[in-house]
């Protein structure tokens, strides 16, 4: 069999999107929506007037715990200089 130097690519086009095109489209759409949600969430403050959003309570507890860890960690790094009457982590310094 001799080669004529011409190559053909046959691609079957069915009704609707090919699966690879649908996958790419879905990925791009998902990324765009995620970016929009991230930008939107940064500009909106969520308030729970009725106390029904439990995730806000969990998030507040985690933030308070991180602040407590940061305060105690900062004192140890800086040498722990505490003046008389100052409080550290809620305890009176001696």
QUIGIPE-V872030 format. One record per residue. N is the residue number from 0. PSI is psi in whole degrees, 0 to 359 (* if undefined). D_FIRST is the distance of its C-alpha to the first C-alpha in Angstrom with 1 decimal. Layout:
# QUIGIPE-V872030
n: <N & N>
psi: <PSI & PSI>
d_first: <D_FIRST & D_FIRST>
This chain:
# QUIGIPE-V872030
n: <0 & 1 & 2 & 3 & 4 & 5 & 6 & 7 & 8 & 9 & 10 & 11 & 12 & 13 & 14 & 15 & 16 & 17 & 18 & 19 & 20 & 21 & 22 & 23 & 24 & 25 & 26 & 27 & 28 & 29 & 30 & 31 & 32 & 33 & 34 & 35 & 36 & 37 & 38 & 39 & 40 & 41 & 42 & 43 & 44 & 45 & 46 & 47 & 48 & 49 & 50 & 51 & 52 & 53 & 54 & 55 & 56 & 57 & 58 & 59 & 60 & 61 & 62 & 63 & 64 & 65 & 66 & 67 & 68 & 69 & 70 & 71 & 72 & 73 & 74 & 75 & 76 & 77 & 78 & 79 & 80 & 81 & 82 & 83 & 84 & 85 & 86 & 87 & 88 & 89 & 90 & 91 & 92 & 93>
psi: <128 & 146 & 131 & 355 & 2 & 131 & 146 & 142 & 125 & 127 & 122 & 125 & 116 & 181 & 140 & 188 & 143 & 154 & 322 & 324 & 321 & 320 & 315 & 315 & 315 & 321 & 314 & 318 & 317 & 317 & 318 & 318 & 319 & 317 & 317 & 315 & 320 & 316 & 320 & 318 & 331 & 335 & 352 & 130 & 129 & 126 & 141 & 87 & 329 & 355 & 27 & 348 & 92 & 331 & 334 & 323 & 318 & 316 & 319 & 320 & 320 & 319 & 318 & 321 & 319 & 320 & 319 & 318 & 321 & 318 & 313 & 326 & 324 & 321 & 321 & 323 & 322 & 359 & 352 & 29 & 117 & 127 & 159 & 133 & 346 & 154 & 144 & 123 & 34 & 356 & 144 & 132 & 144 & *>
d_first: <0.0 & 3.8 & 6.7 & 9.6 & 12.1 & 13.5 & 14.2 & 16.3 & 19.0 & 20.4 & 24.0 & 26.1 & 29.6 & 32.2 & 35.9 & 37.8 & 36.8 & 33.7 & 35.1 & 34.2 & 36.0 & 39.0 & 39.2 & 39.3 & 41.8 & 44.0 & 44.0 & 45.0 & 47.6 & 49.0 & 49.3 & 51.0 & 53.5 & 54.2 & 55.0 & 57.2 & 59.1 & 59.7 & 61.1 & 63.2 & 64.6 & 65.8 & 67.9 & 69.4 & 72.2 & 72.3 & 75.9 & 76.9 & 80.2 & 80.4 & 79.1 & 76.2 & 73.4 & 73.4 & 70.6 & 72.9 & 75.5 & 72.9 & 71.6 & 75.2 & 76.0 & 73.0 & 73.9 & 77.5 & 76.3 & 74.1 & 77.1 & 79.3 & 76.8 & 76.5 & 80.3 & 80.9 & 78.0 & 79.2 & 82.7 & 81.5 & 79.3 & 82.0 & 84.6 & 86.2 & 89.0 & 91.0 & 94.3 & 97.1 & 96.9 & 93.1 & 91.0 & 87.8 & 85.6 & 88.6 & 91.0 & 93.9 & 93.5 & 96.3>
